[in-house]
Amino acid sequence: MSMNVNDLFLSNHLLKNDSKMSGRLLGLCEKIVSAGSKVQNSAAKVAKLIIETNILGPIVFCTPEIGKWSTVGGLGVMVDELSLELAKFGQTVVVISPYYEKNKNNKSGYLADDPAGFKYIDNISLLADREYVIGVHEGVVGKVKQVFLHNSDIFPIPYVDTTPDNVIRQIAVFGKACLEYCCAREIIPSVCVTNDWFTGFVAAYAKSCFGATFKGTTFLHICHNLAESYEGRIYPEPRHGNVERIHQLQRDWLVDPTWSK
């Protein structure tokens, strides 16, 4: 059986179970690689191999708010700071968020004036209760690829106060759009981090609508606020119609039979 250098480190019990020691090892490897010609080629090759085999692969954040563009609370700040720090460590990071028709200052077209140079790239289409066309805008900030998805009807403002069927429509369209974008760009995340109730359908759609495409992706969902008024619980009434036709997921995935307790 053949083993490479990284396999030898992985089989080392102490390194495997001591995050501080393994972190120091990676830090030392980065110093060796950055030294360039000052170190022997063999040492640099080993260090580079260890770094490369410990990179996670693409990390994709799906978030309803992000940074200066749409932050409402701590969620947008946390995702912004965490994504930038991960990129500094050499990870490939993509953040996907709605491009709202109007931001918190009631301004439209705010990406056009951004110094990051965001550009409209193309459209993606998806099906929910009907076909939706989503405009894709991309830019790079601090080595993080920032992706904004635009549809003025679906994403008018952050956390718009609307009817339950429209809320379902928003999170269904955003959930599918995030995954359709990844497919269109051939980005298969090693980790997909979804944030709060707005992104709750992403993992469900990856499991039920995209075959084996995201079979190797780990989905990590973060609940930023579990207050009763902010947990994503929705109470549709008969006048709102059959919401299953919108989200197209298994009903028992979404209905909590003990909700009254």
Backbone torsions as a table, in degrees:
resi	resn	phi	psi	omega
1	MET	NA	130.8	-179.4
2	SER	-86.5	142.4	177.6
3	MET	-130.9	136.3	173.6
4	ASN	-96.1	-179.6	-175.9
5	VAL	-61.6	-41.4	-178.3
6	ASN	-64.1	-36.4	177.5
7	ASP	-60.2	-38.1	179.6
8	LEU	-63.7	-40.0	178.1
9	PHE	-68.2	-38.4	179.9
10	LEU	-66.1	-30.3	-179.5
11	SER	-81.7	-5.6	177.9
12	ASN	-80.2	113.7	-174.0
13	HIS	-59.4	-41.5	-176.4
14	LEU	-66.0	-46.3	179.9
15	LEU	-64.3	-38.1	-176.8
16	LYS	-66.4	-30.6	-173.8
17	ASN	-109.4	-1.3	-180.0
18	ASP	-118.2	99.4	-175.5
19	SER	-64.3	-33.3	179.8
20	LYS	-66.5	-43.7	-178.9
21	MET	-66.7	-44.1	179.4
22	SER	-65.6	-34.2	176.2
23	GLY	-65.0	-39.5	177.6
24	ARG	-64.9	-37.6	178.5
25	LEU	-61.9	-46.5	179.1
26	LEU	-64.2	-37.7	177.2
27	GLY	-63.0	-41.0	177.4
28	LEU	-63.9	-41.3	178.7
29	CYS	-62.2	-39.5	178.9
30	GLU	-65.1	-37.8	177.6
31	LYS	-65.1	-40.7	180.0
32	ILE	-63.5	-45.3	-179.0
33	VAL	-65.9	-41.6	-178.7
34	SER	-68.7	-22.5	178.8
35	ALA	-70.1	-20.5	176.0
36	GLY	61.8	-123.0	-173.9
37	SER	-72.2	-6.5	-178.9
38	LYS	-74.4	-15.0	178.9
39	VAL	-116.8	163.3	179.7
40	GLN	-64.7	145.9	-178.1
41	ASN	-58.7	-39.4	-177.7
42	SER	-63.3	-41.6	179.1
43	ALA	-65.9	-41.4	179.8
44	ALA	-64.8	-38.7	179.7
45	LYS	-65.0	-42.9	178.6
46	VAL	-64.0	-44.9	-179.9
47	ALA	-62.2	-42.4	179.7
48	LYS	-64.4	-39.4	179.0
49	LEU	-63.0	-42.2	179.8
50	ILE	-63.1	-43.2	179.6
51	ILE	-63.7	-48.0	-175.9
52	GLU	-63.5	-38.0	-177.5
53	THR	-81.1	-4.5	176.3
54	ASN	-109.0	6.2	173.6
55	ILE	-78.7	131.5	-175.5
56	LEU	-64.3	-33.5	-167.3
57	GLY	103.5	-176.1	-175.4
58	PRO	-58.1	131.9	172.7
59	ILE	-111.7	121.7	-177.0
60	VAL	-113.4	126.7	174.4
61	PHE	-102.6	129.0	172.9
62	CYS	-111.1	121.3	-170.9
63	THR	-147.4	142.1	177.9
64	PRO	-78.2	-13.4	179.6
65	GLU	-147.7	149.6	-177.0
66	ILE	-156.8	129.7	170.3
67	GLY	48.8	-146.2	-176.2
68	LYS	-72.0	-13.9	-173.0
69	TRP	-80.8	-36.5	-174.2
70	SER	-151.0	16.0	-178.1
71	THR	-63.4	129.2	175.2
72	VAL	-107.9	-37.4	-179.4
73	GLY	-144.4	-152.0	-176.0
74	GLY	-68.5	-24.1	-179.2
75	LEU	-58.0	-50.9	-177.9
76	GLY	-63.2	-34.1	178.4
77	VAL	-70.3	-46.2	-177.5
78	MET	-61.5	-48.5	-178.6
79	VAL	-62.9	-40.3	180.0
80	ASP	-61.0	-50.7	-176.1
81	GLU	-69.8	-41.4	-178.6
82	LEU	-66.2	-42.8	-179.5
83	SER	-63.7	-40.1	179.3
84	LEU	-66.6	-40.0	179.8
85	GLU	-67.8	-39.9	178.0
86	LEU	-62.4	-38.7	178.3
87	ALA	-64.8	-34.9	177.8
88	LYS	-63.5	-29.3	178.9
89	PHE	-82.2	4.8	176.4
90	GLY	94.0	5.9	178.7
91	GLN	-79.6	150.3	172.6
92	THR	-85.6	116.8	-172.0
93	VAL	-124.4	132.5	176.4
94	VAL	-126.9	131.7	176.2
95	VAL	-115.2	124.8	-179.4
96	ILE	-114.1	128.0	-177.0
97	SER	-148.7	158.5	175.7
98	PRO	-67.4	144.2	168.1
99	TYR	-97.8	95.5	-173.8
100	TYR	-69.0	146.5	179.3
101	GLU	-59.1	-36.8	175.8
102	LYS	-135.7	137.8	178.8
103	ASN	-87.0	-171.1	-175.6
104	LYS	-67.1	-14.9	175.9
105	ASN	-97.0	12.9	178.3
106	ASN	63.5	30.2	-178.2
107	LYS	-107.3	134.5	175.5
108	SER	-98.1	159.0	176.9
109	GLY	63.5	28.0	-173.9
110	TYR	-68.7	-21.0	179.3
111	LEU	-70.8	-26.8	-177.1
112	ALA	-63.0	-29.3	-178.3
113	ASP	-93.8	1.2	-175.1
114	ASP	-75.5	134.8	-179.2
115	PRO	-65.0	-15.6	178.7
116	ALA	-69.9	-12.6	176.6
117	GLY	73.1	44.4	177.9
118	PHE	-62.6	141.3	-179.5
119	LYS	-131.7	142.9	170.8
120	TYR	-70.9	128.7	-176.3
121	ILE	-103.6	-56.3	-178.2
122	ASP	-169.3	-168.1	177.3
123	ASN	-117.1	153.9	166.6
124	ILE	-123.3	150.5	-179.9
125	SER	-119.6	150.2	178.0
126	LEU	-151.6	164.6	-179.8
127	LEU	-115.0	131.0	167.8
128	ALA	-127.1	-112.7	172.4
129	ASP	-76.8	-15.1	172.0
130	ARG	-157.0	-176.2	178.7
131	GLU	-82.5	137.5	177.3
132	TYR	-123.2	139.0	177.1
133	VAL	-109.4	127.0	-175.3
134	ILE	-118.7	125.7	175.8
135	GLY	-80.4	139.7	-177.1
136	VAL	-110.9	124.3	177.1
137	HIS	-120.1	134.0	-175.2
138	GLU	-129.4	149.4	173.4
139	GLY	-159.8	170.7	179.0
140	VAL	-124.3	126.5	179.2
141	VAL	-128.3	115.4	178.9
142	GLY	56.1	41.1	-180.0
143	LYS	71.9	3.7	175.5
144	VAL	-97.0	129.6	176.1
145	LYS	-81.4	114.7	179.8
146	GLN	-98.0	125.2	-178.2
147	VAL	-120.1	127.1	178.4
148	PHE	-117.9	131.0	-177.8
149	LEU	-106.3	125.9	-171.5
150	HIS	-118.0	127.9	166.5
151	ASN	-155.7	111.8	-170.1
152	SER	-63.3	-28.8	179.6
153	ASP	-75.2	-40.7	-176.5
154	ILE	-80.7	-38.4	-176.9
155	PHE	-120.8	71.9	-178.6
156	PRO	-72.6	-49.9	177.7
157	ILE	-148.1	162.5	176.8
158	PRO	-62.2	131.5	174.9
159	TYR	52.1	52.7	-179.3
160	VAL	-63.2	140.1	178.3
161	ASP	-81.2	104.8	-174.6
162	THR	-143.7	-177.2	-176.3
163	THR	-76.8	158.1	-178.4
164	PRO	-55.9	-38.3	-179.6
165	ASP	-66.6	-34.2	177.5
166	ASN	-72.9	-33.3	175.3
167	VAL	-63.9	-45.7	176.8
168	ILE	-57.8	-41.4	-179.1
169	ARG	-63.3	-43.6	178.9
170	GLN	-58.2	-52.9	-174.2
171	ILE	-74.0	-25.1	175.1
172	ALA	-70.5	-46.6	179.9
173	VAL	-64.5	-43.8	-179.3
174	PHE	-65.1	-42.5	-179.6
175	GLY	-59.6	-46.9	179.6
176	LYS	-70.1	-37.4	-177.9
177	ALA	-63.0	-39.5	178.3
178	CYS	-58.6	-44.5	-177.8
179	LEU	-74.2	-37.6	176.8
180	GLU	-63.5	-37.7	177.6
181	TYR	-62.3	-46.7	179.4
182	CYS	-58.3	-42.2	179.1
183	CYS	-65.2	-43.7	-178.8
184	ALA	-62.5	-33.5	-178.4
185	ARG	-97.4	3.4	-178.9
186	GLU	57.1	42.2	175.5
187	ILE	-105.6	109.0	175.9
188	ILE	-106.0	105.5	-173.5
189	PRO	-65.2	143.4	166.9
190	SER	-75.1	-38.5	176.9
191	VAL	-133.8	132.9	173.8
192	CYS	-117.6	115.7	-177.2
193	VAL	-100.0	114.0	179.1
194	THR	-104.9	142.8	-169.6
195	ASN	-122.6	115.9	175.3
196	ASP	65.0	-178.9	-169.8
197	TRP	-61.6	-29.0	-176.6
198	PHE	-61.1	-26.0	-177.5
199	THR	-107.8	14.0	-172.2
200	GLY	-64.6	-18.6	-178.6
201	PHE	-88.2	-11.1	-172.0
202	VAL	-57.7	-53.8	-178.4
203	ALA	-63.8	-35.7	179.6
204	ALA	-64.1	-42.3	178.1
205	TYR	-68.6	-37.0	177.5
206	ALA	-60.1	-35.9	-178.6
207	LYS	-77.3	-35.8	-168.6
208	SER	-106.3	-18.1	-171.0
209	CYS	-120.8	-7.1	-172.1
210	PHE	-123.4	23.3	178.0
211	GLY	57.4	-132.7	-178.3
212	ALA	-97.3	10.5	-174.9
213	THR	-54.6	-44.8	-175.1
214	PHE	-106.4	25.4	-178.4
215	LYS	-60.6	-34.4	-178.2
216	GLY	-90.9	4.2	-178.8
217	THR	-89.5	133.5	172.4
218	THR	-91.2	126.2	179.0
219	PHE	-101.9	123.1	179.2
220	LEU	-116.1	116.5	-179.1
221	HIS	-104.8	129.2	-180.0
222	ILE	-108.7	124.8	172.2
223	CYS	-93.6	111.3	-177.0
224	HIS	-86.0	-21.7	-176.4
225	ASN	-153.1	118.4	-178.8
226	LEU	-107.1	18.5	174.8
227	ALA	-62.5	147.2	-175.1
228	GLU	-58.5	-30.4	-179.6
229	SER	-84.9	0.8	-175.9
230	TYR	-143.0	41.8	-178.9
231	GLU	-109.9	3.2	178.1
232	GLY	83.0	12.2	178.9
233	ARG	-76.5	133.2	-175.3
234	ILE	-124.8	140.4	-177.0
235	TYR	-121.6	78.1	178.9
236	PRO	-69.6	147.4	176.4
237	GLU	-110.5	164.7	-179.5
238	PRO	-51.8	-34.5	-178.1
239	ARG	-67.9	-15.2	178.6
240	HIS	-85.1	-4.6	176.9
241	GLY	83.4	-175.8	-179.2
242	ASN	-82.8	101.2	-175.5
243	VAL	-69.5	-17.0	177.1
244	GLU	-61.3	-29.9	179.6
245	ARG	-68.2	-21.0	179.8
246	ILE	-86.5	-54.6	-175.1
247	HIS	-82.3	-27.0	174.8
248	GLN	57.3	33.4	174.8
249	LEU	-110.9	167.6	178.0
250	GLN	-64.0	130.5	-174.4
251	ARG	-59.8	-38.5	-176.1
252	ASP	-73.0	-8.9	172.8
253	TRP	-72.6	-24.3	-168.5
254	LEU	-113.9	-20.7	-176.1
255	VAL	-94.4	125.3	177.9
256	ASP	-97.3	108.0	-176.6
257	PRO	-67.4	-13.2	-178.9
258	THR	-106.9	21.3	-172.7
259	TRP	-59.4	-32.6	-176.7
260	SER	-69.0	-15.3	178.5
261	LYS	-91.8	NA	NA
